[in-house]
Structure formats: structure tokens, C-alpha cells
Amino acid sequence: MKQCWRWFGPHDKVALEDLHQVGVEGIVSALHHILPGDVWSDEEITRRQSLLTDAGFKWDVVESLPVSEVIKTQSAGMAEHLGAYKASLEALARHGIKTVCYNFMPILDWTRTSLRAPQPHGGTAMLFSLMDFAAFDLHILARPNAHDDYSADQRQAARALYQNMSDDERLALQQNIIAGLPGANDTWSLADISALLETYAGINPDRLRANLIDFLSEVAPVAERLGMRLCCHPDDPPFGLLGLPRVMSNTQDYAHVLEAVDLPANGATLCTGSLGVSAEFDAAGFVDQLGPRIHFAHLRNTKRLTNGDPTRPDFFEAAHLEGDTDMVATIRALMAEEKRRAAEGRTDWQIPMRPDHGQELLYDREADSMPGYPLIGRMRGLAELRGIMAACA
């Protein structure tokens, strides 16, 4: 697999030049300053690509070319947003960029309640607590009908938790949850979230899944013509929050969508950390079933914590080899898929991967890096994953 690294652009605290010392082979990046629904111009793509080339790297994967809420909800202006998405794919193809990761999660791209939870070894990790989230949902956001999503015991526990929080703790929880994708949604307010939630009124999982298939029916043929690969990232976490539907939370969800738009360009991002929050997920089995359509891999690990709700467990971002996902079996399956592709003569036989959501370790704690994206924690993760790949070669 090609060992890549996510880099958020000129404001990223990790210097591109330092990544040669880490052994990074390719870069995953995006133009986060361009709003969803707007076109990625040749000028903007060239500017980012030149930064990477000057530092000795290739822009291997776009993560993400965001799908706007207008497209997800099929609201007014959707035709213009679809046109902009197709135009952006055309522009990326002109610059030789072939792999594009996206997601179809409503409103928030991922959800954590703590971005720097202390760990026994002295570092920190991102964490999701259902009760912390319930305290936000019920008492900070005060979402209408939120009580329907929690049992009486959960509502009582959330109320007690909220009442014992200081104002600063409540604000920190709010900011953690609405952070979404690092660097993208950090200016959203509670009013913004509430307004966006209203746009999903009446949209159930079947409707959202149909909207996703409609979107792919429009853009996947364009990507196919351009020789590109689209790869959908799973829901994170893989269960419903804020009353919003989830449609890419397990292997069956992926199988359905990939079959509905049965083009090689329509593929999957295998994120072992997101999908692995579910105790039912088998990462190696995902590769065995859907391997030919996996175009990108996020190799990270999460560890479930018991909270009395097995369908919505608490979890934290574990070290890459210490969580609930069998990373050795997963990498072995991915490398077997690469060998199968090479024997088949596929030019895209090599799967780009990256370590993801590293813990903050050592000097990371003072570096003020984006949550989940520290230098040393990810460097440790990449080294461990590289070791498995060497052993499985």
C-alpha cells in the first residue's frame, strides 16, 4: 500500500519537509477554504499542488471534495451544486489527481465529545461519551424531541451531568461536538446546527440513501470517464445522532450502494476506526467482500467502552494496534487484494492508505495540532502499520 499522510494545507502545524523523515510516500489534502457547492478552480488546485511538488510530494488523494447539504437533502440549488461538483472533478483530473474521498454524513463529518482525553501513558486521545453527547443534545442544543432518543435513565444521567458542569465545561463540550471536520466547520453556532437540522425533517434513512444513489448516478459516470475513483467514507460514529439518518455504517450499507451504482469509479474508503466502533464489524471480511471497490484506506483503531447502550457505545481513539480492529488481518487482506489486482493487470492495484487520528504523545501535547492529527502520534501509527506491511509482504 502507498503510505500517505493527511496535510491540511499551509496552516497545518506539521511541515511538509519534515514528512520525508517520517517516510511518507504521498499526500492526502483538500481545499478546505472553498465552500461546499463552489467549484475547485484550476488556479486553486495548481496552488496546492505546487506546494506539494516543491516539497517533493505528489497529491495522491483528495480528502475531501465535500458534498454540500443542498445535495444531501436535494434542496433548491441542487443542480448548480452538482454542476460545481462535476466541474471540480474535471479540474482535478486535468491535474492528474485520480482519487477523491467524500462522505454523505448529514451536517457533521465526525463527532467526539472530548478532543484530548487524558490516557494512562500521559498522552491524550479523542473520545466519544454518549452521556456527554446527551447532555449537549438535551440541555445545550435543546433539540426538539431529543428526549425520544434516550431512555429515562439516560436522560436523568445526562441532566445530572449537565447540572454539574461549569460554564466553561459546557462551552468546551459544545465546541468539541460542532467541530466536525478539522478546519472546516469550527465557526458553526448552535443556531446554525438547529437550522441545518430543520432541513432534514422528513428525511429518513431510506430517503437519504436514495439521495446518495442519485448523487452517485450523476457524478460516478463523470469520474469513470475521467479515469477517477470516488470513495465514500463511512459514518463516524456508525450510529445515529441528533435524530439524523445514517446510511454508510456497515458492510451491508456499502454493498447496497456499490451495487446500485455499479461502476468501478464508485468505491469505498475503508475506515477501520469508524466502522470498527460497531462490535459486529469485520474489517478483513469487508475487504474479502468488497475489495475490488476499495480505493482508499484509513487505518486507525478505536476501543469500545461499556456504557450500557451496546448500539451506541462510548469509544476512544486507541493506538493503531491496540483497539478492537484486528489490524494485522485487515492489512493482510488489503495486501492480498493488491496482489489480485496486479495479477489482473489493474493500473490502480496499489491502495493508498494513511494512519489516522493518532494520539497526542510527547511533544505533540505542546504543538497545538489539529485534534486527531498530531505528528508523533501519527508517526508512531505509520511505523506500526509499516511493520505489519513488511511482515505480510
C-alpha positions as CSV (number, residue, x, y, z in Angstrom):
1,M,0.0,0.0,0.0
2,K,1.1,3.5,-0.6
3,Q,1.9,5.2,2.7
4,C,0.3,8.6,2.7
5,W,-0.3,11.4,5.2
6,R,-3.1,13.9,5.6
7,W,-1.9,17.5,5.3
8,F,-4.4,20.3,5.8
9,G,-2.6,23.0,3.8
10,P,-0.4,26.0,4.6
11,H,-1.8,26.4,8.1
12,D,-1.1,22.8,9.1
13,K,1.3,22.7,12.1
14,V,3.2,19.8,10.5
15,A,5.8,21.0,8.0
16,L,5.7,19.2,4.7
17,E,9.5,19.0,4.5
18,D,9.6,17.1,7.8
19,L,7.5,14.3,6.4
20,H,10.4,12.9,4.4
21,Q,11.9,11.9,7.8
22,V,8.7,10.1,8.6
23,G,8.9,8.0,5.4
24,V,5.7,9.5,3.9
25,E,5.2,8.5,0.2
26,G,2.2,10.6,-0.7
27,I,-0.1,13.3,0.5
28,V,-3.8,13.4,1.2
29,S,-5.1,17.0,1.1
30,A,-8.1,19.2,0.3
31,L,-9.0,22.8,-0.3
32,H,-10.9,23.4,2.9
33,H,-11.2,27.1,2.3
34,I,-13.5,26.6,-0.6
35,L,-17.2,26.2,0.5
36,P,-19.2,23.1,-0.4
37,G,-21.1,23.8,-3.6
38,D,-18.4,26.0,-5.1
39,V,-16.0,24.9,-7.9
40,W,-12.4,24.0,-7.3
41,S,-10.7,26.1,-9.9
42,D,-7.5,25.2,-11.8
43,E,-5.8,28.1,-10.1
44,E,-6.6,26.9,-6.6
45,I,-5.6,23.3,-7.4
46,T,-2.4,24.4,-9.0
47,R,-1.5,26.5,-5.9
48,R,-1.9,23.5,-3.6
49,Q,-0.3,21.0,-6.0
50,S,2.7,23.3,-6.4
51,L,3.2,23.5,-2.6
52,L,3.3,19.7,-2.5
53,T,5.6,19.3,-5.6
54,D,8.0,21.9,-4.3
55,A,8.3,19.9,-1.1
56,G,8.9,16.7,-3.0
57,F,5.5,15.1,-2.8
58,K,2.6,14.1,-5.0
59,W,-1.0,15.0,-4.3
60,D,-2.3,11.4,-4.3
61,V,-5.8,11.7,-2.7
62,V,-8.3,14.5,-2.3
63,E,-10.0,14.3,1.1
64,S,-12.5,15.7,0.9
65,L,-14.3,17.2,-2.0
66,P,-17.3,17.9,0.2
67,V,-20.8,17.1,-0.8
68,S,-23.0,20.0,0.1
69,E,-26.0,19.8,2.4
70,V,-28.0,21.0,-0.6
71,I,-27.1,17.9,-2.5
72,K,-27.6,15.6,0.5
73,T,-31.1,17.0,1.1
74,Q,-31.9,17.6,-2.6
75,S,-32.9,21.2,-1.8
76,A,-33.2,24.2,-4.0
77,G,-30.0,24.9,-6.0
78,M,-29.0,21.2,-6.2
79,A,-28.5,21.3,-10.0
80,E,-25.9,24.1,-9.6
81,H,-24.1,22.2,-6.8
82,L,-24.0,19.0,-8.8
83,G,-22.6,21.0,-11.7
84,A,-19.9,22.5,-9.5
85,Y,-19.0,19.0,-8.2
86,K,-18.6,17.7,-11.7
87,A,-16.6,20.8,-12.7
88,S,-14.3,20.2,-9.8
89,L,-13.8,16.6,-10.8
90,E,-12.9,17.7,-14.3
91,A,-10.4,20.2,-12.9
92,L,-8.8,17.7,-10.6
93,A,-8.5,15.2,-13.5
94,R,-6.7,17.8,-15.6
95,H,-4.1,17.9,-12.9
96,G,-3.7,14.2,-12.7
97,I,-5.4,13.7,-9.4
98,K,-7.4,10.5,-9.6
99,T,-8.7,9.5,-6.1
100,V,-11.4,11.6,-4.4
101,C,-12.7,10.7,-0.9
102,Y,-16.0,12.2,0.3
103,N,-18.7,11.4,2.8
104,F,-22.5,11.6,3.0
105,M,-22.9,12.3,6.7
106,P,-25.6,14.8,7.5
107,I,-24.2,18.1,8.9
108,L,-21.3,16.9,11.0
109,D,-18.4,14.9,9.4
110,W,-17.5,13.2,12.7
111,T,-18.5,13.6,16.3
112,R,-16.4,13.4,19.5
113,T,-17.2,14.8,23.0
114,S,-13.5,15.2,24.1
115,L,-10.7,16.1,21.7
116,R,-7.9,15.5,24.2
117,A,-9.0,12.9,26.8
118,P,-6.0,12.0,29.1
119,Q,-4.6,8.5,28.6
120,P,-2.8,6.4,31.3
121,H,0.5,6.7,29.4
122,G,0.4,10.5,29.8
123,G,-0.8,11.4,26.3
124,T,-4.3,12.2,25.1
125,A,-6.8,10.8,22.6
126,M,-10.1,11.8,21.1
127,L,-13.1,10.2,22.9
128,F,-16.9,9.9,22.4
129,S,-19.1,9.7,25.5
130,L,-22.8,9.1,24.9
131,M,-23.8,10.7,28.2
132,D,-21.7,13.8,27.4
133,F,-23.4,13.9,24.0
134,A,-26.8,13.5,25.6
135,A,-26.1,16.4,27.9
136,F,-25.3,18.6,24.8
137,D,-28.2,17.3,22.8
138,L,-30.8,17.7,25.6
139,H,-29.6,20.8,27.5
140,I,-27.2,22.8,25.4
141,L,-28.6,22.4,21.9
142,A,-32.0,21.7,23.4
143,R,-33.1,19.9,20.2
144,P,-36.8,19.4,19.9
145,N,-37.8,15.7,20.5
146,A,-34.3,14.9,21.7
147,H,-35.7,13.1,24.7
148,D,-37.1,10.4,22.3
149,D,-33.5,9.2,21.6
150,Y,-32.7,8.4,25.2
151,S,-34.1,6.2,27.9
152,A,-35.4,7.7,31.2
153,D,-32.2,6.6,32.9
154,Q,-30.0,8.2,30.2
155,R,-32.0,11.4,30.4
156,Q,-31.6,11.5,34.2
157,A,-27.9,10.8,34.0
158,A,-27.4,13.5,31.3
159,R,-29.3,16.1,33.3
160,A,-27.1,15.4,36.4
161,L,-24.0,15.6,34.3
162,Y,-25.1,18.9,32.7
163,Q,-26.0,20.4,36.1
164,N,-22.5,19.6,37.4
165,M,-20.7,21.2,34.5
166,S,-19.2,24.7,34.8
167,D,-20.0,27.2,32.1
168,D,-16.5,26.7,30.6
169,E,-17.1,22.9,30.5
170,R,-20.4,23.4,28.7
171,L,-18.8,25.7,26.2
172,A,-15.9,23.2,25.6
173,L,-18.3,20.4,25.1
174,Q,-20.3,22.4,22.6
175,Q,-17.2,23.4,20.6
176,N,-15.9,19.8,20.6
177,I,-19.1,18.4,19.1
178,I,-19.7,21.0,16.4
179,A,-16.1,21.0,15.3
180,G,-16.9,18.5,12.6
181,L,-14.1,18.2,10.1
182,P,-11.0,19.9,11.5
183,G,-10.5,23.3,9.9
184,A,-13.9,23.3,8.2
185,N,-16.9,23.9,10.5
186,D,-15.2,25.5,13.5
187,T,-17.3,28.6,13.2
188,W,-20.7,27.0,13.3
189,S,-23.0,28.1,16.1
190,L,-25.9,26.3,17.9
191,A,-28.3,28.3,15.7
192,D,-26.5,27.1,12.6
193,I,-26.9,23.5,13.8
194,S,-30.5,23.9,14.6
195,A,-31.3,25.5,11.2
196,L,-29.5,22.7,9.4
197,L,-31.4,20.1,11.4
198,E,-34.6,21.5,10.2
199,T,-33.6,20.8,6.6
200,Y,-33.5,17.1,7.5
201,A,-37.1,17.0,8.7
202,G,-38.8,14.1,7.0
203,I,-35.6,12.6,5.6
204,N,-35.3,9.1,6.9
205,P,-32.5,6.6,6.1
206,D,-34.3,5.3,3.0
207,R,-34.6,8.8,1.6
208,L,-31.0,9.8,2.4
209,R,-29.8,6.5,0.9
210,A,-31.8,7.3,-2.3
211,N,-30.3,10.8,-2.3
212,L,-26.8,9.3,-2.1
213,I,-27.6,6.9,-5.0
214,D,-29.0,9.8,-7.0
215,F,-25.8,11.8,-6.4
216,L,-23.6,8.9,-7.4
217,S,-25.7,8.3,-10.5
218,E,-24.8,11.9,-11.6
219,V,-21.1,12.1,-10.6
220,A,-19.8,8.5,-10.9
221,P,-20.2,8.3,-14.7
222,V,-18.2,11.5,-14.9
223,A,-15.5,10.1,-12.7
224,E,-15.5,6.9,-14.7
225,R,-15.0,8.8,-17.9
226,L,-12.1,10.7,-16.4
227,G,-10.4,7.6,-15.0
228,M,-11.0,8.7,-11.5
229,R,-12.0,6.8,-8.3
230,L,-14.6,8.1,-5.8
231,C,-14.5,6.6,-2.4
232,C,-17.2,7.2,0.3
233,H,-16.1,7.5,3.9
234,P,-18.3,5.7,6.5
235,D,-20.4,7.4,9.1
236,D,-18.4,8.4,12.2
237,P,-19.6,7.1,14.6
238,P,-21.7,4.4,12.8
239,F,-24.9,5.1,14.7
240,G,-27.5,7.9,14.6
241,L,-27.1,11.2,16.5
242,L,-29.2,14.3,16.6
243,G,-32.1,12.4,15.1
244,L,-30.2,12.3,11.8
245,P,-30.2,9.2,9.5
246,R,-27.1,7.2,8.8
247,V,-26.7,5.2,5.6
248,M,-23.0,4.2,5.4
249,S,-22.4,2.4,8.7
250,N,-21.7,-1.2,7.9
251,T,-20.7,-3.6,5.2
252,Q,-24.3,-4.1,4.0
253,D,-24.7,-0.4,3.5
254,Y,-21.7,-0.3,1.3
255,A,-22.7,-3.4,-0.7
256,H,-26.1,-1.8,-1.4
257,V,-24.8,1.5,-2.7
258,L,-21.9,0.0,-4.7
259,E,-24.4,-2.4,-6.4
260,A,-26.9,0.4,-7.0
261,V,-24.3,2.4,-9.0
262,D,-22.2,-0.5,-10.3
263,L,-19.2,1.4,-11.8
264,P,-15.5,0.9,-10.8
265,A,-15.4,4.6,-10.1
266,N,-18.0,4.2,-7.3
267,G,-16.0,2.9,-4.4
268,A,-15.3,2.8,-0.7
269,T,-12.9,4.3,1.8
270,L,-12.3,1.6,4.3
271,C,-12.0,3.4,7.7
272,T,-11.4,0.7,10.2
273,G,-11.8,3.1,13.1
274,S,-15.2,4.5,12.1
275,L,-16.8,1.1,11.1
276,G,-14.9,-0.7,13.9
277,V,-16.9,1.1,16.6
278,S,-19.6,-1.5,15.9
279,A,-18.9,-4.8,17.6
280,E,-20.4,-6.5,14.5
281,F,-17.9,-5.1,12.0
282,D,-15.3,-7.4,10.5
283,A,-12.7,-5.3,8.7
284,A,-11.0,-8.3,6.9
285,G,-14.4,-9.5,5.9
286,F,-15.2,-6.1,4.4
287,V,-12.1,-6.5,2.2
288,D,-13.0,-10.0,1.2
289,Q,-16.5,-8.9,0.1
290,L,-15.8,-5.5,-1.4
291,G,-12.1,-5.5,-2.0
292,P,-12.2,-4.6,-5.7
293,R,-14.0,-1.4,-4.9
294,I,-11.8,-0.2,-2.0
295,H,-9.9,2.9,-3.4
296,F,-8.5,4.3,-0.1
297,A,-7.9,3.1,3.4
298,H,-7.9,4.9,6.8
299,L,-6.1,2.5,9.1
300,R,-6.9,3.6,12.6
301,N,-8.2,1.9,15.7
302,T,-10.9,2.6,18.2
303,K,-11.6,0.9,21.5
304,R,-15.2,0.5,22.7
305,L,-16.1,1.3,26.3
306,T,-19.2,-0.1,28.1
307,N,-21.9,2.5,28.8
308,G,-25.0,0.3,29.0
309,D,-26.0,1.0,25.4
310,P,-24.5,-1.6,23.1
311,T,-25.8,0.0,20.0
312,R,-24.2,3.4,20.8
313,P,-21.0,2.6,22.8
314,D,-18.6,5.0,24.2
315,F,-15.2,4.8,22.5
316,F,-11.8,6.4,22.2
317,E,-9.1,6.6,19.6
318,A,-6.7,3.8,20.5
319,A,-3.1,3.3,19.4
320,H,-3.2,1.8,15.9
321,L,-2.5,-1.8,17.1
322,E,-4.4,-1.7,20.4
323,G,-8.0,-1.2,19.6
324,D,-10.9,-3.5,18.6
325,T,-9.9,-3.9,15.0
326,D,-7.6,-6.8,14.1
327,M,-5.2,-4.6,12.1
328,V,-2.9,-7.5,11.1
329,A,-5.8,-9.4,9.5
330,T,-7.0,-6.2,7.8
331,I,-3.7,-5.3,6.3
332,R,-3.1,-8.9,5.2
333,A,-6.4,-8.9,3.4
334,L,-5.7,-5.5,1.8
335,M,-2.3,-6.6,0.5
336,A,-3.9,-9.8,-0.9
337,E,-6.3,-7.6,-2.7
338,E,-3.5,-5.6,-4.2
339,K,-1.8,-8.8,-5.4
340,R,-5.1,-9.9,-7.0
341,R,-5.4,-6.5,-8.8
342,A,-1.8,-6.6,-10.0
343,A,-2.3,-10.1,-11.4
344,E,-5.5,-8.8,-13.1
345,G,-3.5,-6.0,-14.7
346,R,-5.2,-3.2,-13.0
347,T,-3.3,0.1,-13.1
348,D,-4.8,1.1,-9.7
349,W,-3.6,-2.0,-8.0
350,Q,-1.9,0.0,-5.2
351,I,-4.2,1.2,-2.5
352,P,-3.3,4.5,-0.8
353,M,-3.5,4.4,2.9
354,R,-2.8,6.7,5.8
355,P,-2.6,6.5,9.6
356,D,-5.5,8.3,11.1
357,H,-6.5,10.0,14.4
358,G,-3.2,9.4,16.3
359,Q,-3.0,10.0,20.0
360,E,-1.1,13.1,21.1
361,L,2.3,11.9,22.5
362,L,5.4,13.6,23.8
363,Y,5.9,16.9,22.1
364,D,2.5,16.7,20.4
365,R,1.0,17.9,23.7
366,E,2.5,21.4,23.2
367,A,2.3,21.5,19.4
368,D,-1.4,22.7,19.2
369,S,-2.0,20.5,16.2
370,M,-5.5,19.8,14.8
371,P,-7.3,17.3,17.0
372,G,-6.6,13.8,15.9
373,Y,-3.7,14.9,13.6
374,P,-0.6,15.2,15.7
375,L,2.9,14.5,14.3
376,I,4.3,12.0,16.7
377,G,1.1,10.0,17.4
378,R,0.6,9.5,13.7
379,M,4.2,8.8,13.1
380,R,4.0,6.0,15.7
381,G,0.9,4.7,14.0
382,L,2.5,4.8,10.5
383,A,5.6,3.0,11.8
384,E,3.5,0.2,13.3
385,L,1.4,-0.2,10.2
386,R,4.5,-0.2,8.1
387,G,5.9,-3.0,10.2
388,I,2.8,-5.1,9.5
389,M,3.0,-4.4,5.8
390,A,6.7,-5.5,5.8
391,A,5.8,-8.7,7.7
392,C,2.9,-9.5,5.3
393,A,4.9,-8.8,2.1
